[in-house]
Amino acid sequence: MQKYYIFIGGQKDLSILELQALLKEEIFALSEDILWVETETDMLKLQDRLGGTIKIAKELAVVPFESIEGFLIDYVIEKNPERKKITLGMNIHPEKYMKELFPTYSSLKQNVPFSVRWCQMKKNISSLVTFDQIMSKEVSCEFNIFCFSGVDYILTETISCQSPKSYALRDYEKPARDGKVGMLPPKLAQMLINISDNSPYVWDSFCGTGTLVFEAMLMGKTVLGSDYSVDMVKASLQNISFLRKKFSDVDFKEEDIFFHDVTEKEEIPYNIISEGYLGEALQDMPNYEQLEKTDEELSALYKQAFSHFYASGIKQVTLCVPLYYIEEKNEIMKKTLASIQKSGYNLRDLFGNNEPVIYSRPHQKVFRQICIFDRRDTK
Ligand SMILES: C[S@@+](CC[C@H](N)C(=O)[O-])C[C@H]1O[C@@H](n2cnc3c(N)ncnc32)[C@H](O)[C@@H]1O
């Protein structure tokens, strides 16, 4: 089994949940941002579908300080039998060990029998753009050195990272965008799909501009998207047509995106994975009055929608329910959650601690509570 180190981004809970859903083995934390796992799963293959994992490194060795330099020099020489120019990178965690490792970094450049084209030392997770530059070179290598025990040094080599170019294309470079409906970041769409039970059939019944639909297609799912706004159906179609030209292996039929109001019946038994509807867009930071209003509106909408979902035999619904942050406290949509649960679905306790799992970004007015609703009679 290979030991891997996984660098996670800002959405820690969700990043851990998606890894737990996709890997059989137990996952441990090395630090707040770095997890490790020993697994037979090919982590390189998994990288592109992980919304919360910034990069993945494999363990090379665990050595005392005095062996680091020799090990890395031998490793780089063995990696480059043709003695071509090599591109190197090096990251140190935690930052306080940087000074101590600087001579190793310099020596590495000087003590290999070929030229080092470019080398950068970073105190923390290297920027993905930098890493992309390293990996795009013919012979390249990025080391990550960890010393959290204060004794041994864990030497690792990066094997993969998220592609900034690919996410940019799937996010703000797609043609149909609508700030008012608030588009889902593709990374969150991936995490929602990953934490849901691994069904090959997915329906986004509030598809908006089609972000989640496209991410599910990229994962090879059979996917449907619908919305009650004709403009949104058009936007989804436009975005998916654009994106599939860039990602050629995506299977798509126009009739899979259609007009539908969730308060009306529809016989589709696919599991729903959706950002859902978050209520009216807010101009200002929310207050208790708005919370009540949104909770009323969503409770009425979801009561009807979930009774149809239940009648169609849908087993699971993964949804973002808005969560307001008022007076430094998280306020959940109590009525909405209660009315969904009255319709035959249980809210899954994702971390087993009765705490909501929250997706939030700085300066956001409305946070999202990440919810999985499991049909009661299938448990
Ligand atoms: C937050 S947006 C979804 C945005 C989408 N995830 C994206 O990435 O573009 C919510 C969507 O729900 C749709 N919607 C609201 N009420 C609906 C209903 N009753 N039936 C179907 N769609 C509805 C809206 O038109 C809107 O596109």
The ligand as an ORCA input file, in Angstrom:
! r2SCAN-3c Opt
* xyz 0 1
  C     -29.139     28.879     -6.650
  S     -29.812     28.672     -8.229
  C     -28.940     27.278     -8.842
  C     -27.690     27.689     -9.528
  C     -26.962     26.542    -10.142
  N     -26.500     25.598     -9.155
  C     -25.818     27.039    -11.013
  O     -24.670     26.622    -10.812
  O     -26.052     27.873    -11.875
  C     -31.394     28.033     -7.932
  C     -32.161     27.658     -9.168
  O     -33.413     27.111     -8.740
  C     -34.394     27.422     -9.699
  N     -35.709     27.258     -9.072
  C     -36.284     27.978     -8.068
  N     -37.511     27.495     -7.766
  C     -37.706     26.414     -8.556
  C     -38.780     25.480     -8.718
  N     -39.909     25.595     -8.039
  N     -38.612     24.465     -9.620
  C     -37.488     24.362    -10.349
  N     -36.462     25.240    -10.270
  C     -36.568     26.243     -9.379
  C     -34.046     28.858    -10.094
  O     -34.539     29.177    -11.362
  C     -32.515     28.843    -10.068
  O     -31.980     28.602    -11.340
*
